[in-house]
Amino acid sequence: MRWRSAPLWSVAPPVREVVSAEQLPSEVLHYSIPALEERGLPSLELGETVLSAKLAVQKGDVLIGRLNPRKARIALVDRHMPGATIASTEFAALRPHSVDTRFLLYVLQSESTRQRLDSLVKSVTRSHQRVDAAEITHLPVPLPRTEEQRRIANFLDDQIGLIDLLISERRRQIGLVKERVRAGLEEVLVSDTADTVPLQKLTDPARPVQYGIVLPGPDFPGGVPIVKGGDVAAHRMSRDELNRTSPEIEAGYPRSRLVGGDILIAIRGSVGELAVVPSELDGANITQDAARIAPFQCDPRWLRWVLATPTVQGAIQRMVTGATVKGINIGDLRRVLIPTPNLARQAVLGLEAERLAAHAAQSLSVLSESISLLDERKRVLITAAVSGDLSPSAVWGRGVA
């Protein structure tokens, strides 16, 4: 079925009212990318903490993320503080008036819309791809009759709701697996170990626990790979996935260069997340929100897993400071006490911990694949429904038991 289409601006004009930081009231409801990604909700913030101009939005407005459009950040402004509801300028804000809002939200989540947004990207660094707000307003919107829009939106509300319930259950199962891993690591690595040693005593004196480059600059094609705290948390540990800094900037930070087998820990943001440096990152560097740990006179496998135990992670979290951006001081990290058996025992416990973690990783992989298939089903279903091409195969998709 083919419906007529119209440019987005004609059914949902852009919101153009911008307020400066100085004009904001004492409290604001802020629709920001970090808040929506973390909680799916806007954040209540003090006006004085907002340091840049924002879009003034109201209930019923639709937000489309301009940054990295393949991530499809689409949100409805469904919470409102009169005169105090704002959105990041990294969104394009729209005010629907002649299209069903729920139908429009599904159109903007469709694969065809995501592909069009991807084709409109202007900046091309790995981590910051942007689409001009003006380009977004010219996206084509299919326009069946209003009653048909509502029928499609009702159908998708029901079907997507069921899929989201399944995804929530898979995520709950992932949480249970991770909790069992934490409990297992605690039992294996901590319960029978009374002696403790400061972390700095377990690291190479010539390569102490160290954070990295403070201002790495924009991505520098052909430069030196850098690992950020967010890369550690997301386990992005291959050259192709990482941003790069210029050789001139990197040359000022020789003490934080990496060697395969080093352990990395996020020290800002997702504090405590861990990763092991692969050999392909020999000579790479880190930023100030990650710290390098170079195991010394201890079993590296054991050290990596004991750092992940609830006992050690709890000690790290108790040292975290900061309200907006949380972090741990490098000196405090060096002093964290590690339950430490003798070297021979470390080797045995390290192997046992790795087997436990590997078994859990298999379960997590199956659950994550199930979520990916469910997400794929959502994309196929939404795209088919809003394009008028709904079929039984689109409704049921591939098996995702």
Protein Blocks (a to p, Z undefined) as FASTA:
>chain_A
ZZddddfklmoccdfbdcdfklpcfbdcdddfklmmmnopacdddfklpcbdcddddehi
acddfbhklnopacddfbdcehiaccdfkbccdddfbbcfklmmmmmmpmklmmmmmmmp
mbfcfklccddfklmmmpccddddfklmmmmmmmmmmmmmmmmmmmmmmmmmmmmmmmmm
mmmmmmmmmmmpmbdcdfklmpcfklccddddfblojadehiacdddfklmmnopabfkl
pccddfklmmmmmmlcccehiacddfehjehiacdddfklgoiacdfkbccdddehiafk
lmmmmmmpmklmmmmmmmpgcjklgcddfklmmmpccddddfklmmmmmmmmmmmmmmmm
mmmmmmmmmmmmmmmmmmmmmmmmmnopacfklmnopadZZ
